[in-house]
């Protein structure tokens, strides 16, 4: 059975104590699809042609896609606009 920890941040597995079924321990489940700092895996951008710098999911997706930090992506957007092709070209230099 899988639950969140007491802060609700990470999935944990509840393991019943065989000597006393009312007591249980919790162990962290190491799930590569879950990262409490990045949230769940992002499957795709909100708009495949434009980057919305106000959407954390867009920044996470395009930073990963372009292999740059969020700060580097924001700087490219400030300089070259939000169109994906322009940002991609700027980050290749």
MODELLER restraints for C-alpha pairs under 7 A, 6 or more apart:
rsr = mdl.restraints
at = mdl.atoms
rsr.add(forms.Gaussian(group=physical.xy_distance, feature=features.Distance(at['CA:1:A'], at['CA:13:A']), mean=5.86, stdev=0.5))
rsr.add(forms.Gaussian(group=physical.xy_distance, feature=features.Distance(at['CA:1:A'], at['CA:14:A']), mean=5.93, stdev=0.5))
rsr.add(forms.Gaussian(group=physical.xy_distance, feature=features.Distance(at['CA:2:A'], at['CA:11:A']), mean=6.43, stdev=0.5))
rsr.add(forms.Gaussian(group=physical.xy_distance, feature=features.Distance(at['CA:2:A'], at['CA:12:A']), mean=5.65, stdev=0.5))
rsr.add(forms.Gaussian(group=physical.xy_distance, feature=features.Distance(at['CA:2:A'], at['CA:13:A']), mean=4.63, stdev=0.5))
rsr.add(forms.Gaussian(group=physical.xy_distance, feature=features.Distance(at['CA:2:A'], at['CA:14:A']), mean=6.40, stdev=0.5))
rsr.add(forms.Gaussian(group=physical.xy_distance, feature=features.Distance(at['CA:3:A'], at['CA:11:A']), mean=5.50, stdev=0.5))
rsr.add(forms.Gaussian(group=physical.xy_distance, feature=features.Distance(at['CA:3:A'], at['CA:12:A']), mean=5.20, stdev=0.5))
rsr.add(forms.Gaussian(group=physical.xy_distance, feature=features.Distance(at['CA:3:A'], at['CA:13:A']), mean=6.17, stdev=0.5))
rsr.add(forms.Gaussian(group=physical.xy_distance, feature=features.Distance(at['CA:4:A'], at['CA:10:A']), mean=5.37, stdev=0.5))
rsr.add(forms.Gaussian(group=physical.xy_distance, feature=features.Distance(at['CA:4:A'], at['CA:11:A']), mean=4.46, stdev=0.5))
rsr.add(forms.Gaussian(group=physical.xy_distance, feature=features.Distance(at['CA:4:A'], at['CA:12:A']), mean=5.57, stdev=0.5))
rsr.add(forms.Gaussian(group=physical.xy_distance, feature=features.Distance(at['CA:5:A'], at['CA:11:A']), mean=6.32, stdev=0.5))
rsr.add(forms.Gaussian(group=physical.xy_distance, feature=features.Distance(at['CA:5:A'], at['CA:12:A']), mean=5.98, stdev=0.5))
rsr.add(forms.Gaussian(group=physical.xy_distance, feature=features.Distance(at['CA:9:A'], at['CA:36:A']), mean=6.34, stdev=0.5))
rsr.add(forms.Gaussian(group=physical.xy_distance, feature=features.Distance(at['CA:10:A'], at['CA:36:A']), mean=6.82, stdev=0.5))
rsr.add(forms.Gaussian(group=physical.xy_distance, feature=features.Distance(at['CA:11:A'], at['CA:28:A']), mean=6.26, stdev=0.5))
rsr.add(forms.Gaussian(group=physical.xy_distance, feature=features.Distance(at['CA:11:A'], at['CA:29:A']), mean=5.80, stdev=0.5))
rsr.add(forms.Gaussian(group=physical.xy_distance, feature=features.Distance(at['CA:12:A'], at['CA:26:A']), mean=5.89, stdev=0.5))
rsr.add(forms.Gaussian(group=physical.xy_distance, feature=features.Distance(at['CA:12:A'], at['CA:27:A']), mean=5.29, stdev=0.5))
rsr.add(forms.Gaussian(group=physical.xy_distance, feature=features.Distance(at['CA:12:A'], at['CA:28:A']), mean=4.36, stdev=0.5))
rsr.add(forms.Gaussian(group=physical.xy_distance, feature=features.Distance(at['CA:12:A'], at['CA:29:A']), mean=5.18, stdev=0.5))
rsr.add(forms.Gaussian(group=physical.xy_distance, feature=features.Distance(at['CA:13:A'], at['CA:26:A']), mean=5.50, stdev=0.5))
rsr.add(forms.Gaussian(group=physical.xy_distance, feature=features.Distance(at['CA:13:A'], at['CA:27:A']), mean=5.30, stdev=0.5))
rsr.add(forms.Gaussian(group=physical.xy_distance, feature=features.Distance(at['CA:13:A'], at['CA:28:A']), mean=6.35, stdev=0.5))
rsr.add(forms.Gaussian(group=physical.xy_distance, feature=features.Distance(at['CA:13:A'], at['CA:29:A']), mean=6.29, stdev=0.5))
rsr.add(forms.Gaussian(group=physical.xy_distance, feature=features.Distance(at['CA:14:A'], at['CA:24:A']), mean=6.29, stdev=0.5))
rsr.add(forms.Gaussian(group=physical.xy_distance, feature=features.Distance(at['CA:14:A'], at['CA:25:A']), mean=5.85, stdev=0.5))
rsr.add(forms.Gaussian(group=physical.xy_distance, feature=features.Distance(at['CA:14:A'], at['CA:26:A']), mean=4.71, stdev=0.5))
rsr.add(forms.Gaussian(group=physical.xy_distance, feature=features.Distance(at['CA:14:A'], at['CA:27:A']), mean=6.75, stdev=0.5))
rsr.add(forms.Gaussian(group=physical.xy_distance, feature=features.Distance(at['CA:15:A'], at['CA:24:A']), mean=5.46, stdev=0.5))
rsr.add(forms.Gaussian(group=physical.xy_distance, feature=features.Distance(at['CA:15:A'], at['CA:25:A']), mean=5.45, stdev=0.5))
rsr.add(forms.Gaussian(group=physical.xy_distance, feature=features.Distance(at['CA:15:A'], at['CA:26:A']), mean=6.23, stdev=0.5))
rsr.add(forms.Gaussian(group=physical.xy_distance, feature=features.Distance(at['CA:16:A'], at['CA:23:A']), mean=6.33, stdev=0.5))
rsr.add(forms.Gaussian(group=physical.xy_distance, feature=features.Distance(at['CA:16:A'], at['CA:24:A']), mean=4.34, stdev=0.5))
rsr.add(forms.Gaussian(group=physical.xy_distance, feature=features.Distance(at['CA:16:A'], at['CA:25:A']), mean=6.65, stdev=0.5))
rsr.add(forms.Gaussian(group=physical.xy_distance, feature=features.Distance(at['CA:17:A'], at['CA:23:A']), mean=5.70, stdev=0.5))
rsr.add(forms.Gaussian(group=physical.xy_distance, feature=features.Distance(at['CA:17:A'], at['CA:24:A']), mean=5.20, stdev=0.5))
rsr.add(forms.Gaussian(group=physical.xy_distance, feature=features.Distance(at['CA:33:A'], at['CA:40:A']), mean=6.36, stdev=0.5))
rsr.add(forms.Gaussian(group=physical.xy_distance, feature=features.Distance(at['CA:33:A'], at['CA:41:A']), mean=5.77, stdev=0.5))
rsr.add(forms.Gaussian(group=physical.xy_distance, feature=features.Distance(at['CA:34:A'], at['CA:40:A']), mean=5.26, stdev=0.5))
rsr.add(forms.Gaussian(group=physical.xy_distance, feature=features.Distance(at['CA:34:A'], at['CA:41:A']), mean=6.85, stdev=0.5))
rsr.add(forms.Gaussian(group=physical.xy_distance, feature=features.Distance(at['CA:42:A'], at['CA:57:A']), mean=6.87, stdev=0.5))
rsr.add(forms.Gaussian(group=physical.xy_distance, feature=features.Distance(at['CA:42:A'], at['CA:61:A']), mean=6.38, stdev=0.5))
rsr.add(forms.Gaussian(group=physical.xy_distance, feature=features.Distance(at['CA:44:A'], at['CA:61:A']), mean=6.77, stdev=0.5))
rsr.add(forms.Gaussian(group=physical.xy_distance, feature=features.Distance(at['CA:45:A'], at['CA:58:A']), mean=5.50, stdev=0.5))
rsr.add(forms.Gaussian(group=physical.xy_distance, feature=features.Distance(at['CA:45:A'], at['CA:61:A']), mean=6.28, stdev=0.5))
rsr.add(forms.Gaussian(group=physical.xy_distance, feature=features.Distance(at['CA:46:A'], at['CA:58:A']), mean=6.56, stdev=0.5))
rsr.add(forms.Gaussian(group=physical.xy_distance, feature=features.Distance(at['CA:49:A'], at['CA:83:A']), mean=5.97, stdev=0.5))
rsr.add(forms.Gaussian(group=physical.xy_distance, feature=features.Distance(at['CA:49:A'], at['CA:84:A']), mean=5.27, stdev=0.5))
rsr.add(forms.Gaussian(group=physical.xy_distance, feature=features.Distance(at['CA:50:A'], at['CA:82:A']), mean=5.47, stdev=0.5))
rsr.add(forms.Gaussian(group=physical.xy_distance, feature=features.Distance(at['CA:50:A'], at['CA:83:A']), mean=4.66, stdev=0.5))
rsr.add(forms.Gaussian(group=physical.xy_distance, feature=features.Distance(at['CA:50:A'], at['CA:84:A']), mean=5.39, stdev=0.5))
rsr.add(forms.Gaussian(group=physical.xy_distance, feature=features.Distance(at['CA:51:A'], at['CA:58:A']), mean=6.17, stdev=0.5))
rsr.add(forms.Gaussian(group=physical.xy_distance, feature=features.Distance(at['CA:51:A'], at['CA:82:A']), mean=5.08, stdev=0.5))
rsr.add(forms.Gaussian(group=physical.xy_distance, feature=features.Distance(at['CA:51:A'], at['CA:83:A']), mean=6.41, stdev=0.5))
rsr.add(forms.Gaussian(group=physical.xy_distance, feature=features.Distance(at['CA:51:A'], at['CA:84:A']), mean=6.33, stdev=0.5))
rsr.add(forms.Gaussian(group=physical.xy_distance, feature=features.Distance(at['CA:52:A'], at['CA:58:A']), mean=6.12, stdev=0.5))
rsr.add(forms.Gaussian(group=physical.xy_distance, feature=features.Distance(at['CA:52:A'], at['CA:82:A']), mean=6.88, stdev=0.5))
rsr.add(forms.Gaussian(group=physical.xy_distance, feature=features.Distance(at['CA:53:A'], at['CA:59:A']), mean=6.25, stdev=0.5))
rsr.add(forms.Gaussian(group=physical.xy_distance, feature=features.Distance(at['CA:53:A'], at['CA:74:A']), mean=6.86, stdev=0.5))
rsr.add(forms.Gaussian(group=physical.xy_distance, feature=features.Distance(at['CA:59:A'], at['CA:70:A']), mean=6.10, stdev=0.5))
rsr.add(forms.Gaussian(group=physical.xy_distance, feature=features.Distance(at['CA:63:A'], at['CA:69:A']), mean=5.66, stdev=0.5))
rsr.add(forms.Gaussian(group=physical.xy_distance, feature=features.Distance(at['CA:63:A'], at['CA:70:A']), mean=5.64, stdev=0.5))
rsr.add(forms.Gaussian(group=physical.xy_distance, feature=features.Distance(at['CA:63:A'], at['CA:73:A']), mean=6.24, stdev=0.5))
rsr.add(forms.Gaussian(group=physical.xy_distance, feature=features.Distance(at['CA:76:A'], at['CA:87:A']), mean=6.02, stdev=0.5))
rsr.add(forms.Gaussian(group=physical.xy_distance, feature=features.Distance(at['CA:76:A'], at['CA:90:A']), mean=6.79, stdev=0.5))
rsr.add(forms.Gaussian(group=physical.xy_distance, feature=features.Distance(at['CA:77:A'], at['CA:87:A']), mean=6.43, stdev=0.5))
rsr.add(forms.Gaussian(group=physical.xy_distance, feature=features.Distance(at['CA:80:A'], at['CA:86:A']), mean=6.34, stdev=0.5))
rsr.add(forms.Gaussian(group=physical.xy_distance, feature=features.Distance(at['CA:80:A'], at['CA:87:A']), mean=6.22, stdev=0.5))
